[in-house]
Amino acid sequence: MTQDEIWRLSATGLTALTRTGELSAEEAVSASLARMNTVNPALNAVVEDLSAEALERARALDTARAAGAAPGPLHGVPVTIKINVDQQGHATSNGVTALKDLIAPGDAPVVENLQKAGAVVIGRTNTPEFSFRADTDNPLFGRTHNPWGRHISPGGSSGGAGAAVMVGIGALAHGNDIGGSLRFPAAANGAVTVKPGLGRVPAWNPSQTAERGLLAQLMSVQGLITRCAEDLHLSMPALIAPDPRDPFHVPMPWYGEALDGPIKVAFTKNTHGYELHPEVEAALDFARDALSDAGYSVEEVEPPHVFEAGRAGYRALMGEIYALMKADVDAAGSQTVRDIFAVYFQEFPPFAGDELLQVMAGRTHYARQWSLFMEDYPLVLSPFLPQPFFRPDRDTEGAAGVHEVLGCAVYSYAMNFLGLPAASVPARLAQLPDGPQPINVQIAARRWREDLAVDASAAIEARAGRMCLPLWEKMQAGGTS
């Protein structure tokens, strides 16, 4: 196989060759590195090139396999790691210039789990300052571009991850999500992801000097962005392996028990007062029909308290951010990010004091209502955003910009507050005035049933196709529009 053929393989297709020895780990990694060298200069998705140590690790995997070692499930799969997670010997800068020399003393559980499974880290991907924007730009590394064109934001905060994986820089991309930071980049770039539920993936940074706030612990999760749904089924079992450094990790298997009868899907177009764009409506209708034809029982019905839960949860998170993080943003952040946070606090007035405690207590009420609802409807198909993805720096344009970027994204952060898994999958390639743009829909699932959300994503993808193919043609010459 040529290098151009190798980097195009999904992780599933790649491991079918590397685990049998038909393709070496070094060949797999070399092809991805060559692709990175070709297209990354135009994208700025990978901001730390780990070519030398990646090739060394790939050769070590090949040597061990030749000596009789059993290959791991991700043997030789090139992956990227987001720069806000610890990787031993590398800076966990989080896009902040003041943290550029914060060298990790050890690997975070997600890095360790991926490497134990045989994956090879080829680079570290860009994030906005403090990983707290739905767009990706920072003074330390600059802007990441969307391969569909520079008129579309790459999303955030895992924007480097989403852009990288969709042009063949690695078959898997690590990211994380406290209010949508896996799903925003997936939607922006036409990728597939599942935000795991609370406790599913072990998390901790050895470099951290203080514990995160309680809401950050309850809402933030680690995950992967992929080019296709089947790669989530391949890779997520490795990512969820237990780690004692996360005492609240839930050691459950990836696949749950099969459900009786057709799986019922609650379908909603309700955007809670925000205008639903015709292209998003068309994507929702397509996804509904794809699931129906795949044997799901899809019913138009409203899930409980989405808007209330989402807004309450994000205002509570802003209360915690204001108390625990604002001083750091003020001290180390750029003027741009300080201004954005000021508007965040206007869009989501922070809860404080007794009111914050009451809202945190009320989280159980919302979660219980969803738990009861999902006894009947194990999946919920909804919009992710009510309109096509926004332009770069839209969140720097005052209240209207932040309102479009985050204010309308209640289906996103509601799932974080509830602790439920939620997948994002492209269901349509919209033809918009500035050019084609993928439109993703969201599929929420019962607690600890990420597998059901990924199955449904695969059913939609089977009809919609994979959005990476136009990108590969577009990026073959190494440029973006």
N, C-alpha and C positions, 0 to 999 in steps of 0.2 A: 504493500500500500504506500501511496505517496503521503507526504506530510499534509498536503491539502485535504486528502481524504480522511486522515486520522483525526485532525482537530475538529472536523465536522461531526464526528461520532458523538452520540449521546453517551452519558456515563454508563448506561446499561449496555449499549452496543460496544463500548470500549472494553468493559470488563469481560464481556464474552470472549474477547481475544486475549486480553492480558492474563486472565486467570488460567487459560489453557496453554499459555506460552506461545501462541501464534504471533503475538505482538509483545515486545518487551516494554517494561515500564519506562526505560530510557527513550524508546521510540515514541511512546505516547506523550511523555513530558516534552521531549524535543520539539514535537510538532506544535504543541500548544505554546511553547516559548517562541517559536518562529512566528506564529500568528500574533502573539503579543507584540513582538518587535515591529511587525508590519502595521498593525492598526492602532496600537495604544497611543502613539504620539498625537494622533488626531482626536483621541477621546479623553485622555488623561483619566482613565478609569483606575488603572493600577499605578500607585504612587511610590511603591517600593518594589523593585525588581529583585526577586530571589532566585534568579536563574542558576547561579553557581551551586547553591546548596540544594536546589531542587534536583539538578542533575546528579549530584553526589548521592542524594537519597534514593533516586530512581535506580542508580547503578547498584546501590546496596540492596535494594529490594530484589533486583534481578539475580544478584549473587546468592542471596538467601534462598530464593526459589530454586536456583540451580542446585543448591546443596540439599534440597529436600524439604524446605520450609513450606507449609501450606500457605497459599496466597490469601490475603484478606478479601472481604467482599468488595472493597474499593481499590484493589491492587493496581497501582500505577495511575489512578485517576488524578489529573491535575485539578487543583482547587485554589481558590483565592480566599483570603481572610481579611475581614474589615479591620481598619486600623484602630478601632476602639476596643479590641479584644487582645488579651496578652498572648504573645508568641515569644518564647524565650529568646533573648538576645536582640529583640527588636523593640522600637519605640511604640508605646501605646499612646499616640499623640492626640487621638480623638479630634483631629483637625485643628488643634489649638497650638499656636506657636510656642507658648510657654511650656508645653508638654513635649516638645520635640525630642527631648533627651530623656524621657521617662522610659528607661529600658526595662522590659519585663524580665523578672527573675525566673519565671517558669511559664509553662503553657496553661492557658485556660482549659477547662474540661472539653469544650468543643474542639479545640485544636488537637488536644491529646486523643480524643475519641476518633477524629477523622484520620489521624496518623496511625493509630492502632489498627484501623480498618484497611490500611494500605494506601491511603490518599497521599498525594505529594503537593505541598504548598508551593506555588510558583510565584506568588506576589501578594501584596497587601493593597486593599482597595480604599478609595477615597470616601470621605464622609464630611458633612458640614461641621462647623465648630460645635463642640459638645454633643454632636450627633442629635441635634434638636431642630432640624428643619426638614421639610419635605422636598427640598432642593439640595443640590450638592455643590458647594463652593466654600473655600476657606482661604485665609491669607497665607497659610503654610504651603499648600500644594496647588491652589488655584481651582478653577472650575472643571468639573466633569461634564462632558457633552453626551447627549443622547444620540445613538447611532441612526435614529430615524430622521434626525435633522436638528439643527441648533435652535429651531423655533420651539422645540419641546424640551421642557426640563427633564433630566434623567431620573427625577424623583430623589427622595431621601428618606431616612438618612443613609440607607445602603445604596446610594446612587452609583457609586463606583462598582459595586458588586453586580447590580442589574445590568449596567452597560457592558461590563466585561464578559459576563457569561453569554450574553445574547450575540456577541460577535465572535465567539469561539476562544476567548481567553480563559481557558479552563472549562471543564464540563460541569462543575459545581461552584457556586459562590456562597460563602458564608455571609450572613447578615443578622441583624437583630431588630426588634420591633417593640416599642413601648406605646405607640399610638398609630402605627401603620408603616413603620420603617422597612419592613420586608415587602408589604403589599403596595406601597406607593411606587417603589422602583419596578416591581413586577408589572404594575399597570402602565407605567410610563414607557417601558421597553418591550412590552408584550411577552414577558416571562411568566413562569408558573412558580408559585410558592404556596406554602401553608404556614401560617402563623401558628406555632404549636400552642396548646393550652397551658395553663399555669402548672408548673412542676414537671413538665414533660422532658425538658432538656436541661441537664445540669449546667449551672452558670456560676462563675466566680472569676475574678481577676487577681492573680497573685500580687500584682503591683499595687492594689488598692490599699489605702491607709485608713479608710473609714468604711463602715457599712452603708449601703444605700438606704434611702428612705423606704418606709413600709410600702407606699404605693408604687414606687419604682420596683420593689421586689415583687409585688403582686401583678404588675402590668407588663413588665419587660420580659421578653423571651428571646432565645437564640434559635436560628433556623437557617434554611438554605434557599437560594434562588436557583432555578433550573430552567433549561430550555424546554422540558417536557415533563408531563406528570409522572411517567414511569420512573424517572430518575429520583423522584421523591420517595417512592416505594423502595427503591434500591438503597438510598443513602440514609434516610432518616432512622432506620433501625440502629445504625452505627452511632448516629449523633445522640440518641437517647440513652446510651449505655450509662449506668449509674456512676456517680463520682461522690465520694464521702465529703468533699469540700462543699457540696450543696446539700445541706441537711433536710431541705424540703423537696428534694427531687422525688418523683413518684415512679418507682421501678415497675412499670407495666409494659407488656409487649406491644409492639407496633400494631399488630393486627388484633382486632377484637373479634368477638363472636359474630357469626353471620346472623343477620336479622331476618325474621320471618316475613314472607310475603314481599310485595313491592315496597321499596323504601319510600316513605312519604316525604315530599319536599314542600315546604312552605315557600311560596313565591310572592314577592312583593316588589312593586315599583314605587312605593311611597318614599318620597324624598323630603318629607316633613317640611314643606313650604318652599324648598329650593326647586327651581325649574329643572325638569328632566329633559335633557337634550335628546333630540330624535335619534341620534346615533347610539346613545346609551340605551334608549328604549329598544332599539332594534337589536342590540347585543343581548339584552335581557330576554327578548322574545326568542332569539336564536338559541340561547342557552336553555330556556324552558323547553323548547321543542326537541332539542338534542337529548335532554334528560328523559322526556316522555318517550321518545323513540327508543331509548336505551332500556326502557322497562321501569323507570321510576314513576311514581304516582305524584304528579305535580299539581298542587292546589293553590289558588290565589287566596292567601290568608295573611293577616297581619301578626307578626311576632310581637311579644309584649314589650312596651316601654322602651323602644330603641332610642328614641330621641332623648327621653329623660335620663336613661342610663348613660348614654354617651356624653351628654353635656355635664351631668353631675360628675362623672368619672374624670373628665378632662379638667373641669374646674377644681376638683379635689387635687388632681396631680399638679395643677398650677399652684395651688396653695402650698403643697410640699416643695415644689421647685422654688417658689418665692422665699420660703423659709430656709431651705438648705443649700440652694444652688445659685441664687441671684448674686450673692457676693462674689462668687467665683467668676460668673459671667461678666460682672461689672469690672473685675480686676484684670481678667485675662482675655476677655472677648474683644473682637473688633467693634468699631462703632456700628457697623451693619448689624451684627448679631445682637448687640445691646438694643438697638432700635426695634428689631423684630420681637425680642422678648417683651419690650414695653407694649407693643401692640397685642402680643399674646395675652398679656394680663388685662387688656381692654376687651378682647374678644371672649376670653374665658376668665371672668372676674374670680380671682382666687378665693376659695373658702379658707377660713382661718378660725382658730380657737375652737369653741364648742361646736360651731357649725361644721367645721371640717371633720370633727370626730363623729358627728351625727351622720354626715354623708358617707363616711367610711363604714359606719355601722350599717347603713342602708344598702350597701353593696350586696349584702347577703339577700336582701329582699328581691332585688333585680335578678340575681343569679338563681334564686329559687323559682321565680316565675318562668325563667327560661328553661330551667331544668324540667319543670312540669310540662311546659309547652313541647319540649323536645321528646317527651315520652310518646307523643303522637307524631311529631315531625322531627325526625333525627337530623334533617338538613334544612337549611334556610338559604334560598337563592335570592340575592338582593343586589342593588347597585353597590359599587364601591364608592365612586364619585358620581354626582349627578350630571357632570359634563365631561367632555374629553379632557385629557390632561393639559395642565396649564403651561405657560411659557416660563423660561428661566427667570429667576429673580422676581417672580410675581409676588412673593411674600415680602419683598422689600418695598412694595408700593402702598404702604399704609394699611388702614383698616379694611378697605375693599380687597386688597391683595390677600391679606391673611384670611379674610372671610372666605374667599374663593378657594384658597389652598387647604385650609384646615377647618374653618367654621362649618363647611358643608359636609365634612367627612365623618358624620356621626356613625355610620355603619362600620367605620374603621376602629375608632377608639372605644366604641361601645364593647367590642369583643375583647379588648384588652382589660377593660374594667370588670367584665364578667368572667374573665379567665378562660374563655372558650376558644377552641381552634377555629381558624378561618382561612380558607384557601382563596387565592386569586388566580384566575385563568383567563386568557384572552378568548373572546367569543366573537370578535368582529374586527376586520381591518377597515376602518372608516376612511373614506376619501374626502378629506377636508381641504379648504382652499390653500393651505400651506403645504399640503401633501398628505400621503397616507399615514394613518396613526392607529395603533392597536387600541381596542377598547376592552378592558377586563371587567369581569363580574366577580362578585364575592360569594363564596359558599361557606357558611358557618356550619359547624357540626356539634353533636353532643360532646360533652366533656370526655377527653381522652380518646376520642374517635377521629383523630386526624386521618386515619386510613379511609374513612367514609368520605371525607371531603376530597381526598386525593382521587378516590375512585370516580366521584362525580366529575371532578376536573378532567380526568382522562376521557370520560364519555363526551364532554363538551369539546375537548381537543380533537377527538376522533373525527368530529364533523367539521370543526372550524379550521383544522390544520395547525401547524406550528409556525409561529410568527418569525422564527429565526431565518427562514430561507430568503426572504427579500433583503434582510440585513446583510447576509453573506455576499449577495450580489453587489449590494450598495458599497460595502466596505472592501471589496476585493482589491481596489486600487489604493486603499489606505486613507481615504478621505471621507469627510462628512459635508453635507450641504450647509 
